[in-house]
Amino acid sequence: MTTWPDLVALELLVGVDDRGGLGAAARAAGLAQPNATRMLRRLERQLGAVLVRRGRTGSVLTPEGTVVAHWARAVLADAERLLDAAAALRVAQQPELVVAASMTVAEHLIPRWLGAFRAIRHDVQIQLQVHNSLRVCDVVAEGGCDVGFVEGPTVPDGLHSVAVARDRLVVVVPPGHPWARRRRPLAVTELAATPLVVREEGSGTRRTLDLALQEYDRAAPLLELGSGAAVRTSVLGGTGPAVLSTLAVEEYLDSGRLVAVAVDGLDLQRVLRAVWRPPRALPGPAGELVRMITRIR
């Protein structure tokens, strides 16, 4: 079982680099120096490397500590974005901006977007709702949020939209599956005829796949699940093949835990969109958020 590094210890390590010593790093983190020293020593034991060199004139990072501190900055930035997204999920007071997002967008893109938005508009109270794409469009149309983010191939009449990201679906199997050893692309007819682990009706991922295979004879789904993470776990467990967003499986493909299967003549590219009710020009914080996302995509 993996023992994860303590985020406060990573903060201390970065603080030594930024502030020139352990004492200053400990004060910035609100810790007594003996406690900070113990945390860094524990981190060194976990990682199996000496990270801080302690001398009469103070503490400095070793070369190994400098490398780990560089990686730690990215981990801490991701953790901060996670906290921003979590805060939006549990906001108690009246929000100034209500955002609804599909599962894929909420899992893989919203934390980064909200983290960047809070950096420029920390005064805006945000509430985040998570649904599948069909329900997000319904919530937008009903006035239940200021802006929605969906992954479906179409947007209902009466709503305005703008592209905010691009994505691709890919057929995935575990390494032991027969498709993982294929030298030639899979035929579309074979994919259509195979029972798959799929998302539920109303999911943008499901809708994209259904439209791509609508001209073919389809097998009934092997299993329907309510999130991309659940589908991915089922594939990893050997339940069956699935078609998932590259956002959901990229690291698993890189590590070899999943294998992407090419399909001859099947285009599963898609556009992720922000959607909102009229007027066409989205006003207020919602408009600022969407404009920011389109700039950084």
FILO-96707 format. One line per 5 residues: number of its first residue (from 1); for each residue x, y negated, z negated of N, C-alpha, C. Coordinates in Angstrom, 1 decimal. Example, Ala and Ser with C-alpha at 12.3 -4.5 7.8 and 13.67 -1.06 7.14 Angstrom:
<atoms>
1	13.2:5.7:-7.8:12.3:4.5:-7.8:13.2:3.3:-7.8  12.8:2.2:-7.1:13.7:1.1:-7.1:12.9:0.0:-7.9
</atoms>
This chain:
<atoms>
1	0.8:1.2:0.0:0.0:0.0:0.0:0.9:-1.2:0.0  0.6:-2.2:0.9:1.3:-3.4:1.0:1.1:-4.3:-0.3  2.2:-4.8:-0.8:2.2:-5.8:-1.9:2.4:-7.2:-1.3  1.4:-8.0:-1.3:1.4:-9.3:-0.7:2.2:-10.3:-1.5  3.0:-11.2:-0.9:3.7:-12.2:-1.6:2.7:-13.2:-2.2
6	3.0:-13.8:-3.3:2.2:-14.8:-4.0:2.3:-16.1:-3.2  1.1:-16.7:-2.9:1.1:-17.9:-2.1:1.8:-19.1:-2.9  1.7:-19.1:-4.2:2.3:-20.1:-5.0:3.9:-20.0:-4.9  4.3:-18.7:-4.9:5.8:-18.5:-4.8:6.3:-19.0:-3.4  5.5:-18.8:-2.4:5.8:-19.3:-1.1:5.8:-20.8:-1.1
11	4.9:-21.4:-1.8:4.8:-22.9:-1.9:6.1:-23.4:-2.6  6.5:-22.7:-3.7:7.7:-23.0:-4.4:9.0:-23.0:-3.5  9.0:-21.9:-2.7:10.2:-21.7:-1.8:10.2:-22.9:-0.8  9.1:-23.2:-0.2:9.1:-24.4:0.7:9.4:-25.7:0.0  8.9:-25.8:-1.3:9.2:-27.0:-2.1:10.7:-27.1:-2.3
16	11.4:-26.0:-2.6:12.9:-26.1:-2.8:13.5:-26.7:-1.5  13.1:-26.3:-0.4:13.6:-26.8:0.9:13.3:-28.2:1.1  12.0:-28.6:0.8:11.6:-30.0:1.0:12.1:-31.0:0.0  12.2:-30.6:-1.3:12.5:-31.5:-2.3:13.9:-31.4:-2.9  14.6:-30.5:-2.4:16.0:-30.4:-2.8:16.3:-29.7:-4.1
21	15.4:-29.0:-4.7:15.7:-28.3:-5.9:14.5:-27.7:-6.5  14.7:-26.7:-7.4:13.6:-25.9:-7.9:12.8:-26.8:-8.9  13.5:-27.6:-9.7:12.8:-28.5:-10.7:11.7:-29.3:-10.0  12.1:-30.0:-8.9:11.1:-30.9:-8.2:10.0:-30.0:-7.6  10.4:-28.9:-7.0:9.4:-28.0:-6.4:8.4:-27.5:-7.5
26	8.9:-27.2:-8.7:8.0:-26.7:-9.7:7.1:-27.8:-10.2  7.6:-29.0:-10.3:6.7:-30.2:-10.7:5.6:-30.4:-9.7  6.0:-30.4:-8.4:5.0:-30.6:-7.4:3.9:-29.5:-7.4  4.3:-28.3:-7.8:3.3:-27.2:-7.9:2.6:-27.1:-9.2  2.9:-28.0:-10.1:2.3:-28.1:-11.4:2.7:-26.9:-12.3
31	3.9:-26.5:-12.2:4.4:-25.3:-13.0:5.6:-25.7:-13.9  5.8:-25.1:-15.0:7.0:-25.2:-15.8:8.1:-24.5:-15.0  9.3:-25.1:-15.1:10.4:-24.5:-14.3:10.7:-23.0:-14.7  10.7:-22.6:-15.9:10.9:-21.2:-16.2:9.9:-20.2:-15.5  8.6:-20.7:-15.4:7.6:-19.9:-14.7:7.9:-19.9:-13.2
36	8.3:-21.0:-12.7:8.7:-21.1:-11.3:9.9:-20.2:-11.0  10.9:-20.2:-11.8:12.0:-19.3:-11.6:11.6:-17.8:-11.6  10.7:-17.4:-12.5:10.3:-16.0:-12.6:9.5:-15.7:-11.3  8.7:-16.6:-10.8:7.9:-16.3:-9.6:8.8:-16.1:-8.4  9.9:-17.0:-8.3:10.8:-16.8:-7.1:11.6:-15.5:-7.2
41	12.0:-15.2:-8.5:12.7:-13.9:-8.6:11.9:-12.7:-8.2  10.6:-12.8:-8.6:9.6:-11.7:-8.2:9.5:-11.7:-6.7  9.4:-12.8:-6.0:9.4:-12.9:-4.6:10.6:-12.3:-4.0  11.8:-12.6:-4.5:13.0:-12.0:-4.0:13.0:-10.5:-4.1  12.5:-10.0:-5.2:12.4:-8.5:-5.4:11.5:-7.9:-4.4
46	10.4:-8.5:-4.2:9.4:-8.0:-3.2:10.0:-8.0:-1.8  10.7:-9.0:-1.4:11.2:-9.1:0.0:12.6:-8.4:0.1  13.2:-8.1:-1.0:14.5:-7.5:-0.9:15.6:-8.4:-0.4  15.6:-9.7:-0.7:16.6:-10.6:-0.2:16.7:-11.7:-1.3  18.0:-12.3:-1.3:18.2:-13.4:-2.2:17.8:-14.7:-1.4
51	16.9:-15.4:-1.9:16.3:-16.6:-1.2:16.8:-17.9:-1.7  17.2:-17.9:-3.0:17.6:-19.2:-3.6:18.9:-19.0:-4.3  19.9:-19.9:-4.0:21.2:-19.8:-4.7:21.1:-20.9:-5.8  21.4:-20.4:-7.0:21.3:-21.3:-8.2:22.7:-21.6:-8.6  22.9:-22.9:-8.8:24.3:-23.4:-9.2:24.2:-24.5:-10.2
56	25.3:-25.0:-10.6:25.3:-26.1:-11.7:24.6:-27.3:-11.2  24.7:-27.6:-9.9:24.1:-28.8:-9.4:22.6:-28.7:-8.9  22.1:-27.5:-9.0:20.7:-27.3:-8.7:20.6:-26.0:-7.8  19.4:-25.9:-7.2:19.1:-24.7:-6.4:18.9:-25.1:-4.9  19.5:-24.2:-4.1:19.3:-24.4:-2.6:19.0:-23.1:-2.0
61	18.4:-23.2:-0.8:18.0:-22.0:-0.1:19.2:-21.3:0.5  19.2:-20.0:0.5:20.2:-19.2:1.2:19.8:-19.2:2.7  20.6:-18.7:3.6:20.2:-18.6:5.0:18.9:-17.7:5.1  18.9:-16.6:4.3:17.7:-15.8:4.4:16.5:-16.6:3.8  16.7:-17.4:2.8:15.6:-18.2:2.2:15.1:-19.2:3.2
66	16.0:-19.8:4.0:15.6:-20.8:5.0:14.7:-20.2:6.0  15.0:-18.9:6.5:14.2:-18.2:7.4:12.8:-17.9:6.8  12.8:-17.4:5.6:11.5:-17.0:5.0:10.7:-18.3:4.7  11.3:-19.4:4.4:10.6:-20.6:4.2:9.9:-21.1:5.5  10.6:-20.9:6.6:10.0:-21.3:7.9:8.7:-20.5:8.1
71	8.8:-19.2:7.9:7.6:-18.3:8.0:6.5:-18.7:7.0  7.0:-19.0:5.8:6.0:-19.4:4.7:5.2:-20.6:5.0  5.8:-21.6:5.7:5.0:-22.8:6.1:3.8:-22.4:7.0  4.0:-21.4:7.9:2.9:-21.0:8.7:1.8:-20.3:7.9  2.3:-19.4:7.0:1.3:-18.7:6.1:0.5:-19.7:5.3
76	1.2:-20.7:4.7:0.5:-21.6:3.8:-0.5:-22.5:4.7  -0.1:-22.8:5.9:-1.0:-23.6:6.7:-2.2:-22.8:7.1  -2.0:-21.5:7.4:-3.2:-20.6:7.7:-4.1:-20.5:6.4  -3.4:-20.4:5.3:-4.2:-20.2:4.0:-5.0:-21.5:3.8  -4.5:-22.7:4.1:-5.2:-23.9:3.9:-6.4:-24.0:4.8
81	-6.2:-23.5:6.1:-7.3:-23.5:7.0:-8.4:-22.5:6.5  -8.0:-21.4:6.0:-9.0:-20.4:5.4:-9.8:-21.1:4.3  -9.1:-21.8:3.4:-9.9:-22.5:2.3:-10.8:-23.5:2.9  -10.4:-24.2:3.9:-11.3:-25.2:4.5:-12.6:-24.6:5.0  -12.4:-23.4:5.8:-13.5:-22.8:6.3:-14.4:-22.2:5.2
86	-13.8:-21.6:4.2:-14.6:-21.1:3.1:-15.3:-22.1:2.3  -14.7:-23.3:2.2:-15.4:-24.4:1.5:-16.6:-24.8:2.3  -16.5:-24.8:3.7:-17.7:-25.1:4.5:-18.8:-24.1:4.3  -18.5:-22.8:4.0:-19.5:-21.8:3.8:-20.3:-22.0:2.5  -19.6:-22.6:1.5:-20.3:-22.6:0.2:-20.6:-24.0:-0.2
91	-20.6:-25.0:0.7:-20.8:-26.4:0.3:-22.1:-26.5:-0.5  -22.1:-27.2:-1.6:-23.2:-27.4:-2.5:-24.0:-28.7:-2.2  -23.3:-29.8:-2.0:-24.0:-31.0:-1.9:-24.5:-31.2:-0.4  -25.3:-32.2:-0.2:-25.9:-32.4:1.1:-24.8:-32.6:2.2  -24.7:-31.7:3.2:-23.6:-31.8:4.1:-23.9:-33.0:5.1
96	-22.8:-33.6:5.6:-22.9:-34.6:6.7:-22.8:-33.9:8.1  -22.3:-32.7:8.1:-22.1:-32.0:9.4:-22.4:-30.6:9.2  -23.5:-30.0:9.9:-23.8:-28.6:9.8:-23.4:-28.0:11.1  -22.6:-26.9:11.0:-22.0:-26.2:12.2:-22.5:-24.8:12.1  -23.0:-24.3:13.2:-23.3:-22.8:13.3:-22.4:-22.2:14.3
101	-21.9:-21.0:14.0:-20.9:-20.4:14.9:-21.2:-18.9:15.0  -21.0:-18.4:16.2:-21.1:-16.9:16.4:-20.0:-16.2:15.6  -20.1:-14.9:15.5:-19.2:-14.2:14.6:-17.8:-14.3:15.2  -17.6:-14.1:16.5:-16.2:-14.1:17.0:-15.6:-15.4:16.8  -16.3:-16.5:17.1:-15.8:-17.9:16.9:-15.5:-18.1:15.4
106	-16.4:-17.7:14.6:-16.2:-18.0:13.1:-15.0:-17.2:12.6  -14.8:-16.0:13.1:-13.7:-15.2:12.5:-12.3:-15.7:13.0  -12.3:-16.1:14.3:-11.0:-16.3:14.9:-10.6:-17.8:15.3  -11.6:-18.7:15.4:-11.3:-20.0:15.8:-11.7:-21.1:14.9  -12.8:-20.9:14.2:-13.4:-22.0:13.3:-12.4:-22.4:12.2
111	-11.7:-21.5:11.5:-10.8:-21.9:10.5:-9.7:-22.9:11.0  -9.2:-22.7:12.2:-8.2:-23.6:12.7:-8.8:-24.9:13.1  -10.0:-24.9:13.7:-10.7:-26.1:14.1:-11.1:-26.9:12.9  -11.7:-26.3:11.9:-12.1:-27.1:10.7:-10.9:-27.6:10.0  -9.8:-26.9:9.9:-8.6:-27.4:9.3:-8.1:-28.6:10.0
116	-8.0:-28.6:11.3:-7.6:-29.8:12.0:-8.5:-30.9:11.9  -9.8:-30.7:11.8:-10.8:-31.7:11.7:-10.7:-32.4:10.3  -10.5:-31.6:9.3:-10.4:-32.1:7.9:-9.2:-33.0:7.8  -8.2:-32.7:8.6:-7.0:-33.6:8.5:-7.2:-35.0:9.0  -8.2:-35.2:9.8:-8.5:-36.5:10.3:-9.8:-37.1:9.8
121	-10.7:-36.2:9.2:-12.0:-36.7:8.7:-12.2:-35.9:7.4  -11.4:-36.1:6.4:-11.5:-35.4:5.1:-12.7:-35.9:4.3  -13.3:-37.0:4.8:-14.5:-37.6:4.1:-15.8:-36.9:4.5  -15.8:-36.1:5.5:-17.0:-35.5:6.0:-17.2:-34.1:5.3  -18.4:-34.0:4.7:-18.8:-32.7:4.1:-19.4:-31.8:5.1
126	-18.8:-30.6:5.3:-19.2:-29.7:6.4:-19.8:-28.4:5.8  -20.9:-28.0:6.4:-21.5:-26.7:6.1:-21.4:-25.8:7.3  -21.0:-24.5:7.1:-20.8:-23.6:8.2:-21.8:-22.5:8.1  -22.6:-22.2:9.1:-23.5:-21.0:9.2:-22.9:-20.1:10.2  -23.0:-18.8:9.9:-22.5:-17.7:10.8:-23.6:-16.8:11.3
131	-23.8:-16.7:12.6:-24.9:-15.9:13.2:-24.3:-15.2:14.4  -25.1:-14.4:15.1:-24.7:-14.0:16.5:-25.1:-15.1:17.4  -24.6:-15.0:18.7:-24.8:-16.2:19.6:-26.2:-16.5:19.9  -27.1:-15.5:20.0:-28.5:-15.8:20.3:-29.1:-16.6:19.1  -28.8:-16.2:17.9:-29.4:-16.9:16.8:-28.8:-18.3:16.6
136	-27.5:-18.5:17.0:-26.9:-19.8:16.9:-27.7:-20.7:17.9  -28.0:-20.3:19.1:-28.8:-21.1:20.0:-30.2:-21.4:19.4  -30.8:-20.5:18.8:-32.1:-20.7:18.2:-32.0:-21.8:17.1  -31.0:-21.7:16.2:-30.8:-22.6:15.1:-30.6:-24.0:15.7  -29.8:-24.1:16.7:-29.5:-25.4:17.4:-30.9:-26.0:17.9
141	-31.6:-25.2:18.6:-32.9:-25.6:19.2:-33.9:-26.0:18.2  -33.9:-25.3:17.0:-34.8:-25.7:15.9:-34.3:-26.9:15.1  -33.2:-27.4:15.4:-32.7:-28.5:14.6:-32.1:-28.1:13.3  -31.7:-26.9:13.1:-31.1:-26.4:11.9:-29.6:-26.7:11.7  -29.0:-27.2:12.8:-27.6:-27.6:12.7:-27.3:-28.7:13.6
146	-26.1:-29.3:13.5:-25.8:-30.5:14.4:-25.1:-30.0:15.7  -24.4:-28.9:15.6:-23.7:-28.3:16.8:-23.5:-26.8:16.5  -23.5:-26.1:17.6:-23.3:-24.6:17.5:-22.1:-24.2:18.4  -21.5:-23.1:18.1:-20.5:-22.6:19.0:-20.8:-21.1:19.3  -20.9:-20.8:20.6:-21.4:-19.5:21.1:-20.4:-18.9:22.1
151	-20.5:-17.6:22.2:-19.7:-16.9:23.2:-20.5:-16.2:24.3  -21.8:-16.4:24.3:-22.7:-15.8:25.3:-22.4:-16.4:26.7  -22.8:-15.7:27.8:-22.5:-16.1:29.1:-23.5:-17.2:29.6  -24.6:-17.4:28.9:-25.5:-18.4:29.3:-26.0:-19.2:28.1  -26.5:-20.4:28.4:-27.0:-21.3:27.3:-28.5:-21.6:27.7
156	-29.4:-21.5:26.7:-30.8:-21.7:27.0:-31.1:-23.1:27.5  -32.2:-23.2:28.3:-32.6:-24.5:28.9:-32.9:-25.4:27.7  -32.7:-26.7:27.9:-33.0:-27.7:26.9:-31.8:-28.0:26.0  -30.7:-27.2:26.1:-29.5:-27.5:25.3:-28.4:-28.0:26.2  -27.6:-28.8:25.6:-26.4:-29.3:26.3:-25.2:-28.4:25.9
161	-24.2:-28.4:26.7:-23.0:-27.5:26.3:-21.8:-28.1:27.0  -20.6:-27.7:26.4:-19.3:-28.0:26.9:-18.4:-26.8:26.6  -17.5:-26.5:27.5:-16.6:-25.4:27.3:-15.5:-25.9:26.2  -15.3:-25.0:25.2:-14.3:-25.4:24.2:-13.1:-24.3:24.2  -13.3:-23.2:24.8:-12.2:-22.2:24.8:-12.6:-21.1:25.9
166	-11.6:-20.3:26.2:-11.8:-19.2:27.1:-11.4:-17.9:26.5  -12.0:-16.9:26.9:-11.8:-15.6:26.2:-11.9:-14.5:27.3  -11.5:-13.3:26.9:-11.6:-12.1:27.8:-12.0:-10.9:26.9  -12.9:-10.1:27.4:-13.2:-8.9:26.8:-12.3:-7.8:27.4  -12.0:-6.8:26.6:-11.1:-5.7:27.0:-11.6:-4.4:26.4
171	-11.5:-3.3:27.2:-11.9:-2.0:26.8:-10.7:-1.5:25.9  -11.1:-1.0:24.7:-10.0:-0.6:23.8:-10.3:0.8:23.2  -9.3:1.6:23.1:-9.3:3.0:22.5:-8.1:3.2:21.6  -8.2:4.1:20.6:-7.0:4.4:19.9:-6.0:5.2:20.7  -4.7:5.2:20.3:-3.7:5.8:21.2:-3.9:7.3:21.5
176	-4.7:8.0:20.7:-4.9:9.4:20.9:-6.0:9.7:21.9  -6.8:8.7:22.3:-7.9:8.9:23.2:-7.4:9.2:24.6  -8.1:10.1:25.4:-7.7:10.4:26.7:-7.5:9.2:27.6  -8.3:8.2:27.5:-8.2:7.0:28.3:-6.8:6.3:28.1  -6.3:6.4:26.9:-5.0:5.7:26.6:-3.8:6.3:27.5
181	-4.0:7.5:28.0:-2.9:8.1:28.8:-3.2:8.0:30.3  -4.2:7.3:30.7:-4.5:7.1:32.2:-3.4:6.3:32.9  -3.1:6.7:34.1:-2.2:5.9:34.9:-2.9:5.0:35.9  -4.2:5.3:36.1:-5.0:4.5:37.0:-6.1:3.8:36.3  -6.5:2.7:36.7:-7.7:2.0:36.1:-8.9:2.9:36.0
186	-9.7:2.7:35.0:-11.0:3.4:34.8:-12.0:2.8:35.8  -12.8:3.7:36.4:-13.9:3.2:37.3:-15.0:2.6:36.5  -15.6:1.6:37.0:-16.7:0.9:36.3:-17.8:1.9:36.0  -18.1:2.8:37.0:-19.1:3.8:36.8:-18.9:4.7:35.6  -17.6:5.0:35.4:-17.3:5.9:34.3:-17.4:5.1:32.9
191	-17.0:3.9:32.9:-17.2:3.1:31.7:-18.7:3.0:31.4  -19.5:2.7:32.4:-21.0:2.5:32.2:-21.6:3.8:31.7  -21.1:4.9:32.2:-21.7:6.2:31.8:-21.2:6.7:30.5  -20.3:6.0:29.8:-19.7:6.5:28.6:-20.4:5.8:27.4  -20.9:6.6:26.4:-21.4:5.9:25.2:-20.4:5.1:24.5
196	-20.6:3.9:24.2:-19.7:3.0:23.6:-20.1:2.5:22.2  -19.2:2.1:21.4:-19.5:1.4:20.1:-19.7:0.0:20.5  -20.8:-0.6:20.2:-21.1:-2.0:20.7:-21.6:-2.9:19.6  -21.6:-4.2:19.9:-22.3:-5.1:19.0:-23.8:-5.0:19.1  -24.5:-5.7:18.2:-25.9:-5.7:18.2:-26.5:-6.6:19.3
201	-27.8:-6.3:19.6:-28.5:-7.2:20.6:-28.4:-8.6:20.0  -28.2:-9.6:20.9:-28.1:-11.0:20.5:-26.7:-11.5:20.4  -25.7:-10.5:20.3:-24.3:-10.9:20.3:-23.8:-11.4:21.7  -23.0:-12.4:21.7:-22.4:-12.8:23.0:-21.6:-11.8:23.6  -20.8:-11.0:22.8:-20.0:-10.0:23.4:-20.9:-8.9:24.0
206	-22.0:-8.5:23.4:-22.9:-7.5:23.9:-23.5:-8.0:25.2  -23.9:-9.3:25.2:-24.6:-9.9:26.3:-23.7:-9.9:27.6  -22.4:-10.3:27.3:-21.4:-10.3:28.4:-21.2:-9.0:29.0  -21.1:-8.0:28.2:-20.9:-6.6:28.7:-22.2:-6.1:29.4  -23.3:-6.4:28.9:-24.6:-5.9:29.5:-24.7:-6.5:30.9
211	-24.4:-7.8:31.0:-24.5:-8.5:32.3:-23.5:-7.9:33.3  -22.3:-7.6:32.8:-21.2:-7.1:33.7:-21.6:-5.7:34.2  -22.4:-4.9:33.5:-22.7:-3.5:33.8:-24.2:-3.4:34.2  -24.9:-4.4:34.5:-26.3:-4.3:34.7:-26.7:-3.6:36.0  -25.8:-3.5:36.9:-26.1:-2.8:38.2:-25.8:-1.3:38.1
216	-25.3:-0.8:37.0:-24.9:0.6:36.9:-25.8:1.3:35.9  -25.8:2.6:36.1:-26.5:3.5:35.2:-25.8:3.5:33.9  -26.4:3.2:32.7:-25.8:3.0:31.5:-26.1:4.1:30.5  -25.1:4.6:29.8:-25.3:5.5:28.7:-25.9:4.7:27.5  -26.6:5.4:26.7:-27.1:4.7:25.4:-25.9:4.5:24.5
221	-25.9:3.4:23.7:-24.8:3.1:22.8:-24.5:4.2:21.9  -23.3:4.5:21.6:-22.9:5.5:20.6:-23.2:5.0:19.2  -23.0:3.6:19.0:-23.2:3.0:17.7:-23.3:1.5:17.9  -24.3:0.9:17.2:-24.4:-0.6:17.2:-24.0:-1.1:15.9  -23.2:-2.2:15.9:-22.7:-2.7:14.6:-22.7:-4.3:14.7
226	-22.7:-4.9:13.5:-23.0:-6.3:13.4:-21.9:-7.3:13.5  -20.7:-6.8:13.7:-19.5:-7.7:13.8:-18.4:-7.0:14.6  -17.6:-7.9:15.2:-16.4:-7.3:15.9:-15.5:-6.6:15.0  -15.3:-7.0:13.8:-14.4:-6.3:12.9:-14.9:-4.9:12.6  -16.3:-4.7:12.5:-16.8:-3.4:12.2:-16.7:-2.5:13.5
231	-16.8:-3.1:14.6:-16.6:-2.3:15.9:-15.2:-1.9:16.0  -14.3:-2.8:15.7:-12.8:-2.5:15.8:-12.4:-1.4:14.8  -13.0:-1.4:13.6:-12.7:-0.4:12.6:-13.2:1.0:13.1  -14.4:1.0:13.7:-14.9:2.3:14.2:-14.0:2.8:15.3  -13.5:2.0:16.2:-12.6:2.4:17.2:-11.3:3.0:16.6
236	-10.8:2.3:15.7:-9.5:2.7:15.0:-9.7:4.1:14.4  -10.9:4.3:13.9:-11.3:5.6:13.2:-11.6:6.7:14.2  -11.6:6.4:15.5:-11.8:7.4:16.5:-13.3:7.7:16.8  -14.2:6.8:16.4:-15.6:7.0:16.8:-15.8:7.0:18.3  -15.2:6.1:19.0:-15.4:6.0:20.4:-14.8:4.7:21.0
241	-14.8:4.6:22.3:-14.3:3.3:22.9:-15.3:2.2:22.7  -14.7:1.0:22.8:-15.5:-0.2:22.7:-15.0:-1.3:23.6  -15.8:-2.3:23.8:-15.4:-3.5:24.6:-15.4:-4.7:23.6  -14.3:-5.3:23.4:-14.1:-6.4:22.4:-13.4:-7.5:22.9  -13.5:-8.7:22.2:-12.8:-9.9:22.6:-11.3:-9.7:22.3
246	-10.5:-10.2:23.2:-9.0:-10.2:22.9:-8.7:-10.9:21.6  -9.5:-11.9:21.2:-9.3:-12.5:19.9:-9.3:-11.6:18.8  -10.2:-10.5:18.9:-10.4:-9.6:17.8:-9.4:-8.5:17.8  -8.7:-8.2:18.9:-7.8:-7.0:19.0:-6.4:-7.3:19.3  -6.1:-8.6:19.5:-4.7:-8.9:20.0:-3.6:-8.3:19.2
251	-3.7:-8.5:17.9:-2.6:-8.0:17.0:-2.6:-6.5:17.0  -3.7:-5.8:17.2:-3.8:-4.4:17.2:-3.2:-3.8:18.5  -3.4:-4.5:19.6:-2.8:-4.1:20.8:-1.3:-4.3:20.8  -0.8:-5.4:20.2:0.6:-5.7:20.1:1.3:-4.6:19.2  0.6:-4.2:18.2:1.2:-3.2:17.2:1.1:-1.8:17.7
256	0.3:-1.5:18.8:0.1:-0.2:19.3:-1.0:0.6:18.6  -1.7:0.0:17.7:-2.8:0.7:17.0:-4.0:0.9:17.9  -4.1:0.0:18.9:-5.2:0.1:19.9:-4.5:0.0:21.3  -5.1:0.6:22.3:-4.6:0.6:23.6:-5.7:-0.1:24.5  -5.3:-1.0:25.4:-6.3:-1.6:26.3:-6.3:-0.7:27.6
261	-7.5:-0.5:28.0:-7.8:0.3:29.2:-8.2:-0.6:30.4  -7.5:-0.6:31.5:-7.8:-1.3:32.6:-9.1:-0.7:33.3  -10.0:-1.6:33.8:-11.2:-1.1:34.5:-11.1:-1.7:35.9  -11.2:-0.9:36.9:-11.1:-1.4:38.3:-12.3:-2.2:38.7  -12.1:-3.5:39.1:-13.1:-4.3:39.6:-14.1:-4.9:38.6
266	-13.7:-4.9:37.3:-14.6:-5.4:36.3:-14.0:-6.7:35.7  -14.8:-7.8:35.8:-14.3:-9.1:35.3:-15.0:-9.4:34.0  -14.3:-9.5:32.9:-14.9:-9.7:31.6:-14.4:-11.0:31.0  -14.0:-12.0:31.9:-13.6:-13.3:31.4:-14.9:-14.0:31.0  -14.8:-14.9:30.0:-15.9:-15.6:29.5:-15.5:-17.0:28.9
271	-16.5:-17.9:28.9:-16.2:-19.2:28.3:-16.9:-19.3:27.0  -16.3:-19.9:26.0:-16.9:-20.2:24.7:-17.3:-21.6:24.7  -18.5:-21.9:24.2:-19.1:-23.2:24.4:-19.6:-23.8:23.1  -19.5:-25.1:23.0:-20.3:-25.9:22.0:-21.6:-26.2:22.6  -22.7:-26.0:21.8:-24.1:-26.3:22.2:-24.8:-27.2:21.3
276	-25.6:-28.1:21.8:-26.4:-29.0:21.0:-27.6:-29.5:21.7  -28.5:-30.1:20.9:-29.8:-30.7:21.4:-29.5:-32.0:22.1  -30.4:-32.5:22.9:-30.3:-33.9:23.4:-30.2:-34.9:22.3  -29.5:-36.0:22.5:-29.0:-36.5:23.8:-27.7:-35.9:24.3  -27.4:-36.1:25.6:-26.3:-35.5:26.2:-25.0:-35.8:25.5
281	-24.9:-37.1:25.1:-23.7:-37.6:24.4:-23.9:-37.2:22.9  -23.1:-36.3:22.4:-23.2:-35.8:21.0:-22.7:-36.8:20.1  -23.6:-37.3:19.2:-23.1:-38.4:18.3:-22.5:-38.0:17.0  -21.9:-38.9:16.3:-21.5:-38.7:14.9:-20.4:-37.7:14.7  -20.2:-37.2:13.5:-19.1:-36.2:13.2:-19.1:-35.0:14.1
286	-20.3:-34.5:14.5:-20.4:-33.4:15.4:-19.7:-33.7:16.8  -20.0:-34.9:17.3:-19.3:-35.3:18.5:-17.8:-35.4:18.3  -17.4:-35.9:17.2:-15.9:-36.0:16.9:-15.3:-34.7:16.9  -16.0:-33.7:16.2:-15.4:-32.4:16.1:-15.3:-31.7:17.5  -16.3:-31.8:18.3:-16.2:-31.2:19.7:-15.2:-31.9:20.5
291	-15.1:-33.2:20.5:-14.0:-33.9:21.3:-12.6:-33.5:20.8  -12.4:-33.3:19.5:-11.2:-32.9:19.0:-10.8:-31.5:19.5  -11.8:-30.6:19.5:-11.5:-29.2:19.9:-11.2:-29.2:21.4  -11.9:-30.0:22.2:-11.6:-30.0:23.6:-10.2:-30.6:23.9  -9.7:-31.4:23.0:-8.4:-32.0:23.2:-7.3:-31.0:22.9
296	-7.5:-30.1:21.8:-6.4:-29.2:21.3:-6.5:-27.8:21.9  -7.5:-27.5:22.7:-7.7:-26.1:23.2:-6.5:-25.8:24.1
</atoms>
